[in-house]
Amino acid sequence: MNTTWDTATSLYLRRDRNSAHSFLNMDKWEKALLFSPDGTIPRGIAGLAFLCLLDLVAHPDRIAAKLR
């Protein structure tokens, strides 16, 4: 199946949302979409969780406001 990244992302998110229902009734294209990633993470994304933690440490008032 050849598709654009935008379409594949949209289809993946829809399938992920509905995946709690069942993996048994998936079409072939849905199986290819879910099981084709090789597990590698782009270098630029690897530090994203750390940046979120730094933002939390730098602005603790934001989390306090969300917890109220």
N, CA, C and O atoms as a GROMACS GRO file, in nm:
protein
  272
    1MET      N    1   0.085  -0.119   0.000
    1MET     CA    2   0.000   0.000   0.000
    1MET      C    3   0.089   0.124   0.000
    1MET      O    4   0.168   0.143   0.092
    2ASN      N    5   0.078   0.205  -0.099
    2ASN     CA    6   0.151   0.332  -0.107
    2ASN      C    7   0.058   0.444  -0.065
    2ASN      O    8  -0.052   0.460  -0.118
    3THR      N    9   0.105   0.523   0.032
    3THR     CA   10   0.023   0.634   0.082
    3THR      C   11   0.115   0.743   0.135
    3THR      O   12   0.235   0.720   0.154
    4THR      N   13   0.062   0.860   0.159
    4THR     CA   14   0.141   0.969   0.214
    4THR      C   15   0.156   0.952   0.365
    4THR      O   16   0.081   0.877   0.428
    5TRP      N   17   0.253   1.022   0.421
    5TRP     CA   18   0.273   1.016   0.567
    5TRP      C   19   0.149   1.069   0.641
    5TRP      O   20   0.109   1.013   0.743
    6ASP      N   21   0.089   1.175   0.589
    6ASP     CA   22  -0.029   1.232   0.655
    6ASP      C   23  -0.144   1.131   0.658
    6ASP      O   24  -0.209   1.113   0.761
    7THR      N   25  -0.168   1.065   0.546
    7THR     CA   26  -0.275   0.966   0.541
    7THR      C   27  -0.243   0.847   0.630
    7THR      O   28  -0.329   0.800   0.704
    8ALA      N   29  -0.119   0.800   0.624
    8ALA     CA   30  -0.079   0.686   0.708
    8ALA      C   31  -0.090   0.720   0.855
    8ALA      O   32  -0.134   0.636   0.935
    9THR      N   33  -0.052   0.842   0.893
    9THR     CA   34  -0.063   0.883   1.034
    9THR      C   35  -0.208   0.886   1.078
    9THR      O   36  -0.242   0.838   1.186
   10SER      N   37  -0.293   0.942   0.996
   10SER     CA   38  -0.436   0.947   1.028
   10SER      C   39  -0.493   0.806   1.041
   10SER      O   40  -0.567   0.778   1.136
   11LEU      N   41  -0.460   0.719   0.947
   11LEU     CA   42  -0.510   0.581   0.953
   11LEU      C   43  -0.456   0.508   1.076
   11LEU      O   44  -0.529   0.432   1.140
   12TYR      N   45  -0.328   0.531   1.108
   12TYR     CA   46  -0.268   0.467   1.224
   12TYR      C   47  -0.337   0.510   1.353
   12TYR      O   48  -0.370   0.427   1.438
   13LEU      N   49  -0.359   0.640   1.367
   13LEU     CA   50  -0.424   0.690   1.489
   13LEU      C   51  -0.566   0.637   1.502
   13LEU      O   52  -0.609   0.603   1.612
   14ARG      N   53  -0.638   0.630   1.392
   14ARG     CA   54  -0.774   0.574   1.396
   14ARG      C   55  -0.769   0.426   1.435
   14ARG      O   56  -0.850   0.380   1.515
   15ARG      N   57  -0.674   0.352   1.378
   15ARG     CA   58  -0.663   0.209   1.409
   15ARG      C   59  -0.621   0.191   1.553
   15ARG      O   60  -0.671   0.102   1.622
   16ASP      N   61  -0.529   0.274   1.600
   16ASP     CA   62  -0.483   0.264   1.739
   16ASP      C   63  -0.598   0.291   1.835
   16ASP      O   64  -0.612   0.223   1.937
   17ARG      N   65  -0.680   0.390   1.803
   17ARG     CA   66  -0.795   0.423   1.887
   17ARG      C   67  -0.892   0.305   1.893
   17ARG      O   68  -0.948   0.275   1.999
   18ASN      N   69  -0.910   0.240   1.782
   18ASN     CA   70  -1.005   0.129   1.775
   18ASN      C   71  -0.944  -0.006   1.809
   18ASN      O   72  -1.014  -0.107   1.810
   19SER      N   73  -0.814  -0.011   1.838
   19SER     CA   74  -0.747  -0.139   1.857
   19SER      C   75  -0.791  -0.211   1.983
   19SER      O   76  -0.774  -0.333   1.993
   20ALA      N   77  -0.846  -0.141   2.077
   20ALA     CA   78  -0.893  -0.207   2.199
   20ALA      C   79  -1.008  -0.303   2.169
   20ALA      O   80  -1.036  -0.394   2.246
   21HIS      N   81  -1.073  -0.280   2.058
   21HIS     CA   82  -1.186  -0.366   2.024
   21HIS      C   83  -1.140  -0.504   1.980
   21HIS      O   84  -1.188  -0.604   2.033
   22SER      N   85  -1.049  -0.511   1.885
   22SER     CA   86  -1.001  -0.641   1.839
   22SER      C   87  -0.896  -0.625   1.732
   22SER      O   88  -0.902  -0.534   1.648
   23PHE      N   89  -0.797  -0.714   1.735
   23PHE     CA   90  -0.700  -0.722   1.627
   23PHE      C   91  -0.739  -0.831   1.528
   23PHE      O   92  -0.674  -0.846   1.425
   24LEU      N   93  -0.844  -0.905   1.557
   24LEU     CA   94  -0.882  -1.018   1.473
   24LEU      C   95  -0.948  -0.977   1.343
   24LEU      O   96  -0.935  -1.047   1.243
   25ASN      N   97  -1.019  -0.868   1.342
   25ASN     CA   98  -1.096  -0.829   1.225
   25ASN      C   99  -1.029  -0.721   1.141
   25ASN      O  100  -1.096  -0.641   1.077
   26MET      N  101  -0.896  -0.717   1.142
   26MET     CA  102  -0.825  -0.614   1.068
   26MET      C  103  -0.811  -0.654   0.921
   26MET      O  104  -0.794  -0.772   0.889
   27ASP      N  105  -0.818  -0.554   0.834
   27ASP     CA  106  -0.790  -0.576   0.692
   27ASP      C  107  -0.639  -0.589   0.673
   27ASP      O  108  -0.561  -0.556   0.763
   28LYS      N  109  -0.597  -0.638   0.556
   28LYS     CA  110  -0.454  -0.654   0.530
   28LYS      C  111  -0.379  -0.521   0.538
   28LYS      O  112  -0.267  -0.517   0.589
   29TRP      N  113  -0.439  -0.413   0.488
   29TRP     CA  114  -0.371  -0.284   0.492
   29TRP      C  115  -0.354  -0.235   0.634
   29TRP      O  116  -0.256  -0.167   0.665
   30GLU      N  117  -0.450  -0.268   0.724
   30GLU     CA  118  -0.438  -0.228   0.863
   30GLU      C  119  -0.325  -0.305   0.932
   30GLU      O  120  -0.250  -0.248   1.010
   31LYS      N  121  -0.313  -0.432   0.902
   31LYS     CA  122  -0.204  -0.512   0.959
   31LYS      C  123  -0.069  -0.458   0.910
   31LYS      O  124   0.025  -0.448   0.988
   32ALA      N  125  -0.060  -0.424   0.782
   32ALA     CA  126   0.064  -0.370   0.728
   32ALA      C  127   0.099  -0.238   0.795
   32ALA      O  128   0.216  -0.212   0.823
   33LEU      N  129   0.000  -0.156   0.821
   33LEU     CA  130   0.021  -0.026   0.883
   33LEU      C  131   0.071  -0.041   1.027
   33LEU      O  132   0.160   0.032   1.070
   34LEU      N  133   0.013  -0.134   1.101
   34LEU     CA  134   0.050  -0.151   1.242
   34LEU      C  135   0.181  -0.226   1.261
   34LEU      O  136   0.256  -0.197   1.354
   35PHE      N  137   0.209  -0.321   1.175
   35PHE     CA  138   0.322  -0.409   1.199
   35PHE      C  139   0.444  -0.381   1.113
   35PHE      O  140   0.541  -0.456   1.119
   36SER      N  141   0.442  -0.274   1.033
   36SER     CA  142   0.555  -0.246   0.945
   36SER      C  143   0.666  -0.162   1.007
   36SER      O  144   0.779  -0.171   0.959
   37PRO      N  145   0.643  -0.080   1.111
   37PRO     CA  146   0.754  -0.001   1.166
   37PRO      C  147   0.865  -0.091   1.218
   37PRO      O  148   0.838  -0.198   1.272
   38ASP      N  149   0.989  -0.048   1.201
   38ASP     CA  150   1.103  -0.129   1.244
   38ASP      C  151   1.150  -0.098   1.386
   38ASP      O  152   1.244  -0.160   1.435
   39GLY      N  153   1.085  -0.004   1.451
   39GLY     CA  154   1.117   0.024   1.591
   39GLY      C  155   1.224   0.129   1.613
   39GLY      O  156   1.255   0.162   1.728
   40THR      N  157   1.281   0.182   1.508
   40THR     CA  158   1.383   0.284   1.526
   40THR      C  159   1.316   0.420   1.550
   40THR      O  160   1.210   0.450   1.496
   41ILE      N  161   1.382   0.499   1.631
   41ILE     CA  162   1.330   0.632   1.664
   41ILE      C  163   1.423   0.734   1.600
   41ILE      O  164   1.545   0.725   1.617
   42PRO      N  165   1.369   0.831   1.529
   42PRO     CA  166   1.456   0.935   1.472
   42PRO      C  167   1.535   1.006   1.582
   42PRO      O  168   1.484   1.028   1.692
   43ARG      N  169   1.658   1.041   1.552
   43ARG     CA  170   1.747   1.101   1.650
   43ARG      C  171   1.687   1.225   1.716
   43ARG      O  172   1.706   1.245   1.836
   44GLY      N  173   1.616   1.307   1.642
   44GLY     CA  174   1.560   1.430   1.696
   44GLY      C  175   1.450   1.407   1.799
   44GLY      O  176   1.424   1.495   1.882
   45ILE      N  177   1.386   1.292   1.795
   45ILE     CA  178   1.276   1.264   1.888
   45ILE      C  179   1.326   1.203   2.018
   45ILE      O  180   1.257   1.209   2.120
   46ALA      N  181   1.444   1.144   2.015
   46ALA     CA  182   1.496   1.072   2.131
   46ALA      C  183   1.503   1.157   2.257
   46ALA      O  184   1.482   1.106   2.367
   47GLY      N  185   1.531   1.287   2.244
   47GLY     CA  186   1.543   1.374   2.361
   47GLY      C  187   1.416   1.445   2.400
   47GLY      O  188   1.417   1.527   2.491
   48LEU      N  189   1.306   1.415   2.335
   48LEU     CA  190   1.181   1.486   2.359
   48LEU      C  191   1.130   1.467   2.502
   48LEU      O  192   1.086   1.564   2.564
   49ALA      N  193   1.135   1.346   2.554
   49ALA     CA  194   1.089   1.323   2.692
   49ALA      C  195   1.174   1.402   2.791
   49ALA      O  196   1.121   1.456   2.888
   50PHE      N  197   1.304   1.409   2.766
   50PHE     CA  198   1.391   1.486   2.855
   50PHE      C  199   1.357   1.634   2.850
   50PHE      O  200   1.358   1.701   2.953
   51LEU      N  201   1.327   1.686   2.732
   51LEU     CA  202   1.288   1.826   2.720
   51LEU      C  203   1.158   1.854   2.794
   51LEU      O  204   1.143   1.960   2.854
   52CYS      N  205   1.064   1.761   2.790
   52CYS     CA  206   0.939   1.777   2.865
   52CYS      C  207   0.967   1.781   3.015
   52CYS      O  208   0.907   1.860   3.088
   53LEU      N  209   1.058   1.696   3.061
   53LEU     CA  210   1.096   1.696   3.202
   53LEU      C  211   1.163   1.828   3.240
   53LEU      O  212   1.134   1.884   3.346
   54LEU      N  213   1.251   1.878   3.155
   54LEU     CA  214   1.315   2.007   3.182
   54LEU      C  215   1.213   2.120   3.190
   54LEU      O  216   1.224   2.209   3.274
   55ASP      N  217   1.115   2.117   3.101
   55ASP     CA  218   1.010   2.218   3.103
   55ASP      C  219   0.932   2.212   3.234
   55ASP      O  220   0.897   2.315   3.292
   56LEU      N  221   0.905   2.091   3.280
   56LEU     CA  222   0.834   2.074   3.408
   56LEU      C  223   0.916   2.128   3.524
   56LEU      O  224   0.862   2.195   3.613
   57VAL      N  225   1.045   2.100   3.524
   57VAL     CA  226   1.132   2.149   3.631
   57VAL      C  227   1.144   2.301   3.626
   57VAL      O  228   1.147   2.367   3.730
   58ALA      N  229   1.149   2.355   3.506
   58ALA     CA  230   1.164   2.500   3.491
   58ALA      C  231   1.036   2.577   3.525
   58ALA      O  232   1.042   2.694   3.562
   59HIS      N  233   0.921   2.511   3.512
   59HIS     CA  234   0.792   2.578   3.535
   59HIS      C  235   0.701   2.491   3.623
   59HIS      O  236   0.598   2.442   3.575
   60PRO      N  237   0.737   2.470   3.748
   60PRO     CA  238   0.655   2.384   3.835
   60PRO      C  239   0.516   2.440   3.861
   60PRO      O  240   0.425   2.365   3.898
   61ASP      N  241   0.498   2.569   3.842
   61ASP     CA  242   0.367   2.629   3.865
   61ASP      C  243   0.263   2.577   3.765
   61ASP      O  244   0.144   2.573   3.796
   62ARG      N  245   0.307   2.537   3.647
   62ARG     CA  246   0.213   2.486   3.546
   62ARG      C  247   0.148   2.355   3.593
   62ARG      O  248   0.027   2.336   3.578
   63ILE      N  249   0.230   2.266   3.649
   63ILE     CA  250   0.172   2.139   3.694
   63ILE      C  251   0.087   2.160   3.817
   63ILE      O  252  -0.013   2.092   3.836
   64ALA      N  253   0.125   2.253   3.902
   64ALA     CA  254   0.044   2.282   4.019
   64ALA      C  255  -0.093   2.334   3.978
   64ALA      O  256  -0.194   2.300   4.039
   65ALA      N  257  -0.096   2.415   3.875
   65ALA     CA  258  -0.224   2.470   3.826
   65ALA      C  259  -0.311   2.358   3.768
   65ALA      O  260  -0.433   2.360   3.783
   66LYS      N  261  -0.250   2.261   3.701
   66LYS     CA  262  -0.326   2.150   3.641
   66LYS      C  263  -0.377   2.054   3.748
   66LYS      O  264  -0.479   1.988   3.727
   67LEU      N  265  -0.309   2.045   3.859
   67LEU     CA  266  -0.350   1.954   3.966
   67LEU      C  267  -0.463   2.009   4.052
   67LEU      O  268  -0.524   1.936   4.130
   68ARG      N  269  -0.492   2.137   4.037
   68ARG     CA  270  -0.598   2.196   4.119
   68ARG      C  271  -0.733   2.157   4.071
   68ARG      O  272  -0.834   2.198   4.128
   0.00000   0.00000   0.00000
